[in-house]
Amino acid sequence: MDVKSLPGAENAGKPGYYTIKPGDTLIRIGLEHGQSWKDIARWSNLDNPNVIEVGQVVRVVPPGREAPVASSSSGRGVAPVVVGGGSAATTTTPVTPPAATATPVPSTPATSPAPVAKGADDVNFIWPASGSLIAGFDEQRNKGYDISGKAGDPVLAAADGRVVYAGAGLRGYGNLIILKHNNTYLTAYAHNQSLLVKEDQAVKKGQKIAEMGSTDADRVKLHFEVRRQGKPVDPSRYLPSR
């Protein structure tokens, strides 16, 4: 298929738009741009949000807001699907989990990062689980914190927010919940045994949203990420000391 004929191709390279790469899914694009995958589908007028094609261009900021967005990875670990005509595409499966892939390799940071300057969209986060920290943030190998626990331990919302994803459609994360707190911050909660909230549901800080588990992981743990405008950031810059 001629890339120029793909939906949104006229917007390629413009601020606020993203060009689909091999291996992408709407879920991952949403996570890495700080948006709900459903919002991206709506803003992009996708006829079928379950199928996207390489070279297709989607809007990743709300209409009327054309500011540049954070760069996205190519969706490592998510296999493309070949559709009719031989063009590569990927399917977005919010409910059905895909085949498992390896979880990120943990690494403990050597030094404590500087605190983040306060801003209008700042959020007062709490720890999402009571277990001990077993793996710290590493920008290349571990996009957040790994927190220990027992199967069934409560997983709590780190702040007030809205559920923008609840399912098992992102490889390496198992049963996953993504909360959007405002236009700047998302948090992600991975490897859960069970999910207790649904997409588009509003949640309060400290609310039990899941039970800890080991889906798509080598042990029972919570993998917790803080994302600022889609970019993974060190949770220690946002969580209270304990």
C-alpha positions as CSV (number, residue, x, y, z in Angstrom):
1,M,0.0,0.0,0.0
2,D,1.2,3.5,-0.8
3,V,2.1,5.2,2.5
4,K,0.7,8.5,1.1
5,S,-2.7,6.9,0.9
6,L,-2.8,5.7,4.5
7,P,-5.1,7.6,7.0
8,G,-3.5,10.7,8.4
9,A,-0.5,10.6,6.1
10,E,-0.8,14.3,5.3
11,N,0.0,15.0,9.0
12,A,3.3,13.0,9.1
13,G,6.0,14.8,10.9
14,K,3.7,17.5,12.3
15,P,3.8,18.3,16.1
16,G,1.2,16.4,17.9
17,Y,1.1,13.5,15.5
18,Y,2.8,10.1,15.5
19,T,3.6,7.8,12.6
20,I,3.0,4.1,13.2
21,K,6.1,1.9,13.3
22,P,6.4,-1.9,13.1
23,G,5.4,-3.5,16.4
24,D,3.3,-0.5,17.6
25,T,0.0,-0.9,19.4
26,L,-2.4,1.9,20.4
27,I,-2.0,0.8,24.0
28,R,1.8,1.3,23.9
29,I,1.5,4.5,21.9
30,G,-0.9,5.8,24.5
31,L,1.4,4.9,27.4
32,E,4.4,6.5,25.7
33,H,2.6,9.7,24.9
34,G,0.7,10.1,28.2
35,Q,-2.7,9.5,26.6
36,S,-5.6,7.0,26.7
37,W,-5.5,4.7,23.7
38,K,-9.3,5.3,23.3
39,D,-8.7,9.1,23.0
40,I,-6.0,8.5,20.4
41,A,-8.4,6.4,18.4
42,R,-11.1,9.0,18.7
43,W,-8.9,12.0,17.8
44,S,-7.6,10.1,14.8
45,N,-11.0,9.1,13.6
46,L,-10.0,5.4,13.3
47,D,-12.7,3.3,11.7
48,N,-11.3,0.2,13.4
49,P,-9.1,0.9,16.4
50,N,-8.2,-2.8,16.6
51,V,-6.1,-2.5,13.4
52,I,-3.4,0.0,12.7
53,E,-1.0,0.0,9.8
54,V,2.7,0.8,9.6
55,G,3.0,4.3,8.1
56,Q,-0.4,5.4,9.3
57,V,-0.4,8.7,11.3
58,V,-2.4,9.2,14.5
59,R,-3.0,12.2,16.6
60,V,-1.5,11.9,20.1
61,V,-2.5,15.3,21.5
62,P,-6.1,16.6,21.9
63,P,-7.4,18.7,18.9
64,G,-6.4,22.3,19.3
65,R,-3.3,21.5,21.2
66,E,-0.4,21.2,18.8
67,A,2.6,21.3,21.1
68,P,5.4,18.8,20.4
69,V,5.1,15.5,22.2
70,A,7.7,13.2,23.8
71,S,9.4,10.9,21.4
72,S,8.2,7.3,21.4
73,S,10.0,4.0,21.3
74,S,9.3,1.6,18.5
75,G,7.4,-0.8,20.7
76,R,10.1,-3.4,21.4
77,G,8.7,-6.8,22.0
78,V,5.3,-6.4,20.3
79,A,5.1,-8.5,17.1
80,P,3.5,-7.0,14.0
81,V,0.6,-8.7,12.4
82,V,0.4,-9.0,8.6
83,V,-3.0,-8.2,7.1
84,G,-4.4,-8.5,3.6
85,G,-2.2,-7.1,0.8
86,G,1.0,-7.9,2.7
87,S,1.2,-4.6,4.7
88,A,2.3,-4.9,8.3
89,A,-0.2,-3.9,10.9
90,T,-0.8,-4.5,14.6
91,T,-3.8,-5.4,16.5
92,T,-4.9,-3.7,19.7
93,T,-6.3,-6.3,22.1
94,P,-7.4,-4.6,25.3
95,V,-8.9,-7.8,26.8
96,T,-7.1,-10.8,25.3
97,P,-3.5,-11.1,26.5
98,P,-0.8,-11.7,23.8
99,A,2.1,-14.2,24.2
100,A,4.4,-13.4,27.1
101,T,7.8,-11.7,26.7
102,A,10.6,-11.1,29.1
103,T,10.0,-8.5,31.8
104,P,12.5,-5.6,32.1
105,V,15.8,-6.4,33.8
106,P,15.9,-4.6,37.2
107,S,18.7,-2.4,38.3
108,T,19.1,-0.4,41.5
109,P,20.2,3.3,41.0
110,A,23.5,4.2,42.6
111,T,22.5,7.7,43.6
112,S,19.3,9.5,44.5
113,P,18.0,11.8,41.8
114,A,17.3,15.5,42.5
115,P,13.7,16.3,43.4
116,V,11.4,17.6,40.7
117,A,10.5,21.3,40.7
118,K,6.8,21.9,41.5
119,G,4.5,22.7,38.7
120,A,0.8,23.3,38.0
121,D,0.2,19.6,37.2
122,D,2.2,18.2,40.1
123,V,0.6,15.2,41.9
124,N,1.2,14.1,45.5
125,F,1.8,10.4,45.0
126,I,1.7,7.7,47.6
127,W,3.4,4.3,47.5
128,P,1.1,1.8,45.6
129,A,2.1,-1.2,47.7
130,S,3.6,-1.8,51.1
131,G,6.3,-4.3,50.1
132,S,10.0,-3.6,49.9
133,L,11.7,-2.2,46.8
134,I,13.5,-5.0,45.0
135,A,14.5,-3.2,41.8
136,G,15.0,0.5,41.2
137,F,14.6,2.7,38.1
138,D,17.0,2.4,35.2
139,E,16.2,4.4,32.1
140,Q,17.4,1.6,29.8
141,R,16.5,-1.6,31.6
142,N,13.7,-0.9,34.2
143,K,11.2,1.8,33.5
144,G,10.0,2.0,37.1
145,Y,10.1,0.3,40.5
146,D,9.6,-3.4,41.3
147,I,7.9,-3.8,44.7
148,S,7.8,-7.2,46.5
149,G,4.7,-8.8,48.0
150,K,2.5,-11.8,48.3
151,A,-0.1,-12.9,45.8
152,G,-3.3,-11.1,46.5
153,D,-1.7,-8.2,48.3
154,P,-3.5,-4.9,47.6
155,V,-2.3,-2.6,44.9
156,L,-3.4,1.0,45.5
157,A,-3.9,4.0,43.3
158,A,-0.9,6.3,43.8
159,A,-3.1,9.4,43.3
160,D,-6.6,10.4,42.1
161,G,-7.1,9.6,38.5
162,R,-9.0,7.9,35.7
163,V,-8.4,4.4,34.4
164,V,-7.3,4.7,30.8
165,Y,-6.3,1.0,30.4
166,A,-7.2,-2.2,32.3
167,G,-6.2,-5.5,30.6
168,A,-3.4,-7.7,29.4
169,G,-2.7,-6.4,25.9
170,L,0.8,-5.0,26.4
171,R,3.6,-7.6,26.4
172,G,5.9,-7.8,29.4
173,Y,3.4,-6.1,31.7
174,G,0.9,-8.9,32.4
175,N,-2.4,-7.8,33.9
176,L,-1.9,-4.0,33.7
177,I,-3.7,-0.9,34.9
178,I,-2.8,2.6,33.6
179,L,-4.1,5.7,35.4
180,K,-4.2,9.2,34.0
181,H,-3.9,11.8,36.7
182,N,-3.8,15.0,34.6
183,N,-2.4,16.2,31.3
184,T,1.1,15.5,32.5
185,Y,1.2,12.3,34.6
186,L,0.3,8.7,34.1
187,T,1.1,5.8,36.4
188,A,1.2,2.1,35.5
189,Y,0.7,-1.0,37.7
190,A,1.8,-4.3,36.1
191,H,1.8,-8.1,36.8
192,N,-1.4,-8.1,38.8
193,Q,-3.2,-11.2,39.8
194,S,-6.6,-9.6,39.3
195,L,-7.9,-6.1,38.2
196,L,-10.6,-4.5,40.3
197,V,-11.3,-1.4,38.2
198,K,-12.5,-0.8,34.6
199,E,-11.5,1.6,31.9
200,D,-12.9,5.1,32.2
201,Q,-13.6,4.6,35.9
202,A,-12.5,7.4,38.3
203,V,-10.4,6.3,41.2
204,K,-9.2,8.0,44.4
205,K,-5.8,8.0,46.0
206,G,-5.3,4.9,48.1
207,Q,-8.1,3.0,46.5
208,K,-7.5,-0.7,46.0
209,I,-7.4,-1.1,42.2
210,A,-5.8,-4.6,41.8
211,E,-4.3,-7.6,43.6
212,M,-0.6,-8.3,43.3
213,G,0.4,-11.2,41.2
214,S,3.0,-12.6,38.8
215,T,1.4,-12.4,35.4
216,D,4.1,-12.1,32.7
217,A,6.7,-12.0,35.5
218,D,9.2,-14.4,37.2
219,R,7.9,-13.8,40.7
220,V,5.1,-12.1,42.6
221,K,5.7,-8.3,42.4
222,L,4.2,-5.0,41.4
223,H,6.0,-3.2,38.6
224,F,5.1,0.5,39.1
225,E,5.9,3.3,36.6
226,V,5.5,7.1,36.7
227,R,5.4,8.7,33.3
228,R,5.7,12.4,32.7
229,Q,4.2,13.3,29.3
230,G,4.7,9.7,28.4
231,K,8.4,9.5,29.4
232,P,9.3,7.1,32.2
233,V,10.7,9.0,35.2
234,D,12.3,7.8,38.4
235,P,9.5,7.2,41.0
236,S,11.9,8.2,43.8
237,R,11.5,11.8,42.6
238,Y,7.7,11.7,43.3
239,L,7.1,9.2,46.1
240,P,7.5,10.1,49.8
241,S,10.5,8.6,51.6
242,R,9.8,5.7,53.8
